[in-house]
């Protein structure tokens, strides 16, 4: 019986990988932007093209996961937000809504978590990739968390003001968004997704205080992760030193850390949690060369150790990052093994 990528992932969760760390390249956007046989917009609207782009990217890079999506903006789009496809990727425009009372929440048309907008495209892509992979590859459903999705749907400045002026309304909005995301994530899982990557970039310590994180973000992340039956990866951008202890309480099996974070120090803060990261997506993967990528990846492996660690970029891979650099990140982990020899 062969040792599959999914076996390696599950063994890593238990601190006992047999050959090397898993490498998740996080290439949903990169694959859709670089697949040579269709445009980004065509891929984002077509589950078969998403599958082809994902399988092509895996052949190009050799990483250990598949991602049934092209971009995360299909969720705010399902709320009625306009998504514009540019050369550098999609951009979303929030709704023109002013929410000042509990009654105003009814102005938001919460979508069907299985049927609205492009959601069925992603669910079908998950089903097709699950069939193609035969259950032997981590199939990672990626979406943004309650706080970030709410800040996509409604102007982020309005949401941040609500944290001081309309706390009960903000909490009610976040609770509604969390329930929606639970139903959507469960639909993803029903189609074969066996791990979830939850990104909360708007909950970064550069955006909100640790106190706000504990009050508004953490309880919803806990509710979300506890409702799901598959491993979850939590990613928050930037310097998360002020909130890493709280992140460790969110219920996620894995914490994905930005490239500015010290993996060895983070290991001391959350010793029981699997860490993931944090090859620099810009300096190394986009602007660097193979030797720079190798040095960066080796540093991650040495700082984090190899038994409870997943190698991946510190944040989203830029669409114009060279494939050879992404491949070098993967090959570095393969060559390093578990002990560097």
Secondary structure as GFF3:
##gff-version 3
##sequence-region A 1 341
A	DSSP	alpha_helix	5	13	.	.	.	ID=ss1
A	DSSP	beta_strand	22	23	.	.	.	ID=ss2
A	DSSP	alpha_helix	28	34	.	.	.	ID=ss3
A	DSSP	alpha_helix	40	44	.	.	.	ID=ss4
A	DSSP	alpha_helix	47	61	.	.	.	ID=ss5
A	DSSP	beta_strand	65	66	.	.	.	ID=ss6
A	DSSP	alpha_helix	74	78	.	.	.	ID=ss7
A	DSSP	beta_strand	82	86	.	.	.	ID=ss8
A	DSSP	beta_strand	89	93	.	.	.	ID=ss9
A	DSSP	three_ten_helix	103	107	.	.	.	ID=ss10
A	DSSP	alpha_helix	119	133	.	.	.	ID=ss11
A	DSSP	beta_strand	138	144	.	.	.	ID=ss12
A	DSSP	alpha_helix	146	153	.	.	.	ID=ss13
A	DSSP	alpha_helix	156	165	.	.	.	ID=ss14
A	DSSP	alpha_helix	167	190	.	.	.	ID=ss15
A	DSSP	beta_strand	195	199	.	.	.	ID=ss16
A	DSSP	three_ten_helix	201	203	.	.	.	ID=ss17
A	DSSP	alpha_helix	210	212	.	.	.	ID=ss18
A	DSSP	pi_helix	213	217	.	.	.	ID=ss19
A	DSSP	alpha_helix	218	226	.	.	.	ID=ss20
A	DSSP	beta_strand	231	236	.	.	.	ID=ss21
A	DSSP	three_ten_helix	241	243	.	.	.	ID=ss22
A	DSSP	alpha_helix	244	247	.	.	.	ID=ss23
A	DSSP	beta_strand	254	257	.	.	.	ID=ss24
A	DSSP	alpha_helix	263	269	.	.	.	ID=ss25
A	DSSP	beta_strand	274	279	.	.	.	ID=ss26
A	DSSP	pi_helix	281	286	.	.	.	ID=ss27
A	DSSP	alpha_helix	290	304	.	.	.	ID=ss28
A	DSSP	beta_strand	309	313	.	.	.	ID=ss29
A	DSSP	alpha_helix	323	336	.	.	.	ID=ss30
###
